[in-house]
Amino acid sequence: MSSSELSNLLITLTLASSFLIIIGRRLDSVIKAAVVQGIVLAIFTAVRGWSTGMHEMYVAAVLTLLVKAGLIPYILNRVARLVDTGWGIKSYVNTKMSLVICVALVIVAYSVTGDMLASGSAVFARALPAALAMMLIGLFIMTTRKRAITQVVGLLVIENGVFMAGVGATNGMPAVIELGVFLDALAGVFIMAILAFRIKRAFATINTENLRSLRG
Amino acid sequence: MMPFFLLGLPLVTAFLCIFATKQKTLSVINVLGGIAIGVTAVLLDWHVFTKGTLVELDKFIYIDALGAYIIGLIAFVGLAAGLYSLGYFAHELEAGELAEARLKWYYVLFYVFVFTMLAVVVVNNLGIMWVAIEATTLSSALLVGYFDTKASLEAAWKYIIICTVGIVFALFGTLLLYFAAVHVLGEGSKALDWSTLLQVASKLNPKLVKLAFIFILVGYGTKVGLAPMHTWLPDAHSQAPSPVSALLSGVLLNCALYGILRVHLVVTQTVGPGFTNALLIIFGMFSVAIALPFILAQHDIKRLLAYSSIEHMGIITVAVGIGGKLALYGALLHMLNHAITKSALFFSAGNATQHYRTKKIAKIKGLIKAMPVTGPALLLGAFAIAGVPPFNIFISEFTIFSAGFAQGKYFVTGLLLVLVTLVFAGIMYAVAKMAFGSPPGRVAVGETNKWSAVMVVIPLCLALLLGVYTPPVIGNVIYQVATMMGGR
């Protein structure tokens, strides 16, 4: 299997792992699915490092593994345990309908970006539509799931999509910027965790359905 | 060296605040820190506007006229908000709304927030700038939720979620821009330096660059408060402590707009001005139009001011979209005028809400009688923000309208004029309801404290001063920035 075929496979797997998040029925399985996505993304990054010969990519791969598949899910798990409001997923749209909508979103993403990059590199041309699809799926998760933690997972899916496009670009993002993006993602989740705690303290739940008093 | 001082001072101030416990110590650190940042900013701006662009660390830090101008804004509003915080929190502590032990975290977050905003403006690399803009969201989200009430937590949650999503889209746009640049410049982080991008802009792939601009406009536009991505703004600006509201409205929105402007300048070089200008006008006009009904039917004084910020950011965006030297001059002047006037208004609204213990417009009555300084100040501030002469906003709005008509953009300018007039009616109606009449019996006559009253008067005097007379220094500075931005 050539490196570009391997890359394509991993891109597809990353996108597919978003569907694991969609079908998760409990909070812990959703977080586990996010871990899976982080791991696949880390492998993809490492493969890209190997095929482009850029060593910073390995650093990025290790960071992805640590932050996206380690620290962030750990924080989310702790928050879920500490605020202890049960493990059920609450959603405005049921699982079957969610699946149908997300498949439609994937089709939209591929048809929109299809002829965008005739001149682009092969891997980036594959990564771009998948990245856009993940951004749309992430948005869908954020808008339909009611609980704060699942919304953060949706955000994570969007970020992973953008990151995948970055890694898929000819030479990846410059290392400094990648580092900054990781730090931001981590700090963001950390601050959201703090807020989720306080919300729990004030409302006795982290169901964002209750966050509806500010209007007009 | 100056840029390092500029970035270092807020961090040092924040760090010192961690170790202070007493309100007095914190006040001293806050005042000294704010003044030091202000002085450094003035020196730095002096350097940039007399000797030209400031470059440090192999072009990692790159401050040109536009950057220096925004630095001036940040330092000014930062100092004003810092000083206003003294009286504001003195009252909160007296009223027992806040424990003294928590006060230091306010100042720590406040100066970290100032640091992140300054970082946005001094860096050359669009990727680092993205990181800095995201950092502004993170640091200010905790300030928005500072009071730990249900409403403020809700606002903070919405703020961080909506802005983070928005900003990830901007990252995607930045990535597309990088991808376009790499083909021309080769790999390396220099391919994202806007100073480099400007030079090679004409060689970039126009299709990719256009897509990049759309993502960046939507992404940073979320933070600017452009409709329809503005939904977090009224919540965050109304729930934050009033000095923070001033900082959010006065400069944070401008920092995000700065991000759009940088990319706008590059994209204009690649595909010509038509594409970006049309998008800026559409989003800007839509923001003004969306703000209108919410201003007309508003029940909450701070939300009223927040929607007015959406309106004014819309006006600035439209003005940039109109393009040309005069319109750019108007847009830049409007940034300054809006920052000053909105600070005065948020400070007076802060005093009023503290005194009346409510934000509801219907429950604040007879403000002029109850608060002899804040009441008239709020009324005059409302006149100023609505664009009545002889206040400063009138000058910049007038400049923008005449630039629009001079360029033959009759429809756009005419529509903007109509919307702004309607907003004027809405703001005056709401504020007049609060200012006149007699106060309810439970409300005592007098200001919350002297210092809070003084801090309302200072920015208002500046607003009046800039309305009757533009000092040549400011005129020259803005003229330089407008020229740099390619105004013809």
Interface residues (C-beta under 8 A of the other chain):
Chain A: M116 L117 S119 G120 F124 A131 M135 L139 M142 A148 Q151 L155 I158 E159 V162 A165 G166 A169 T170 N171 M173 P174 A175 V176 I177 G180 V181 L183 D184 A187 G188 I191 M192 I194 L195 R198 I199 A202 F203 T208 L211 R212 S213 L214 G216
Chain B: N125 G127 I128 W130 V131 E134 A135 L138 A141 L142 G145 D148 T149 K150 A151 L153 E154 A155 A156 W157 K158 I160 I161 T164 V165 V168 F169 L171 F172 L175 Y178 F179 V182 E187 G188 S189 A191 L192 N205 K207 L208 L211 P234 D235 S238 Q239 F294 A297 Q298 H299 R303
